[in-house]
Amino acid sequence: MKTIFEGDKLVRSVIGAKKVTPDNTYRWSDYIVPHSVNGKSYLFNSFTKISYLLEGEDFETAPAARFSSEQVEADENLKQLVADSALVPENKDETEIYEAFCKIARALTTKKDGYNGFTFLPTTACNARCVYCFEQGMKYVTMSDETLEQAIRFIKKSRNPKRSVRLSWFGGEPLVGKKIIDRVCSSLRNDGIEFKCRMITNGSLVTSEIIEKMHNDWNLDRVQITLDGCEEEYNRRKNYYFDYESAYWHVLSRIKLLNKNGIKVTIRVNIDEGNVDTVPQMIEDLKNFIVNQKNISFDLTPLFNVQESPEGIEVWKKCMDISDLIESNGFRVARHFSVSKTKYNFCMADNPYSSLVISPEGKLFACEHIEAFESLGDVWNGVTNLKLVKRLYDVEPAKEKCRGCFALPNCTTFSGCNVNRVDCRYVAGSNLKRLLDKMLPKFEYLSEPAEEDSEDAPEEC
């Protein structure tokens, strides 16, 4: 047996190396995932991220296997697996261990000397009327000049002075409020504050002038654009206010323009039973437009109602096949599962000391789905809802259905999200298998993970 990746350094430092306890029975950890690639057998620990290459060892890797302390002591490989928490005592509650790690990790890494990121909604207005939009029914509001100036003052005052500011432009359609983006970026630049931007947009309003601003004024290097299937389906779902000859081909031309000018694009595909079979044609159409395919990644995400439905499993299965098609055409697939870093925050919502969302009214939220959360405060008074901050930050006990799940260290214990994923174990397992197929062979030859681009992983929302 050979250790081919040493794992997450923070996890290893927190949980430490374990010793064999006499008169104990050992079992495989809940987080151990046996995996085979190209005729070789591996073990991957989804908590510690330690990866092993098996070299003909005779111990059993099935979940039902048990080892006495005497067996472990007599085998150096088994002793190493105990030390690495790959083998654990029979009655060990590993969910409690993971929860304890999350508490320690947050205490060690959380910086309370300012915010690193701000998701800024210049407006909730939009030039599209997506049939599935979670903002349906919300009043259109564009940030006033007074609120804008106060928001800028708030960012400057509350930012972490030791780090550059990360701005994520959201909406509505953020390019409807491009003058607000101009004002924020120019004010930060004039004060010598380093910042970087990314944007979530439908892409229809992108022009050469906008791309010039992205490069020269907004320090923006990545956008997320939604494409929900091929031409007929996309045009129906977006339902733009403006009369494009074909909104679909117009937006594809905008993606081409961004790609040609070096802006990375993540294509978000919101999927359900009605459009999943049209996505392969969309990929074919896009392939003929793109110069640098490595700068295009796809994020395939079934809509929330699909994720909550037992029938959604068939949609997920098709998504996996489409992921293979995407990569065979030279594009990338956004990562939702890391084989090198263990999560101890689920998303921006349970990390309220790191980032904030600023609404057009100047209210502060922990999540860009602002209707799903209470306000934390506002740009005039700062964060005042400290009880909510503590509730979001504190590590919750895992849901009963999550206990003992191999994927818990990627999902975390957070239950504050209103999305209920019925088939999450199947989805996590399928995503992990695809990633291990690529990464484990590389670990044999490299001392550090390869090609696991964190920028490819969209922020959870």
Salt bridges, closest charged atoms under 4 A:
GLU6 OE1 - ARG12 NH1 2.89
ASP30 OD1 - ARG27 NH1 3.22
GLU73 OE1 - LYS79 NZ 3.83
GLU76 OE2 - LYS79 NZ 3.64
ASP84 OD1 - ARG12 NH2 3.27
GLU90 OE1 - ARG66 NE 2.66
ASP93 OD2 - ARG403 NH2 2.78
GLU94 OE1 - ARG27 NH1 3.22
GLU99 OE2 - ARG403 NH1 3.89
ASP113 OD2 - LYS162 NZ 3.96
GLU149 OE2 - ARG183 NE 2.90
ASP182 OD2 - LYS213 NZ 3.03
ASP191 OD2 - LYS156 NZ 2.75
GLU233 OE2 - ARG236 NH2 2.72
GLU233 OE2 - ARG237 NE 2.59
ASP272 OD1 - ARG237 NH2 2.67
ASP277 OD1 - LYS318 NZ 3.12
GLU284 OE1 - LYS287 NZ 3.38
ASP299 OD2 - ARG268 NH1 3.34
ASP299 OD1 - HIS336 NE2 2.81
GLU314 OE2 - LYS317 NZ 3.65
ASP324 OD1 - ARG434 NE 3.16
GLU327 OE2 - ARG335 NH1 3.75
GLU327 OE1 - ARG434 NH2 3.14
GLU327 OE1 - LYS438 NZ 2.77
ASP350 OD2 - ARG106 NH2 2.95
GLU374 OE2 - ARG391 NH2 3.36
ASP394 OD2 - LYS390 NZ 2.59
ASP437 OD1 - HIS35 NE2 2.69
ASP437 OD2 - LYS433 NZ 3.53
GLU444 OE1 - LYS40 NZ 3.15
GLU451 OE1 - ARG332 NH2 3.85
ASP453 OD2 - ARG332 NH1 3.71
GLU455 OE1 - LYS264 NZ 3.17
ASP456 OD1 - ARG222 NH2 3.84
ASP456 OD2 - ARG332 NE 3.00
GLU459 OE2 - ARG166 NH1 3.96
GLU460 OE2 - HIS336 ND1 3.51
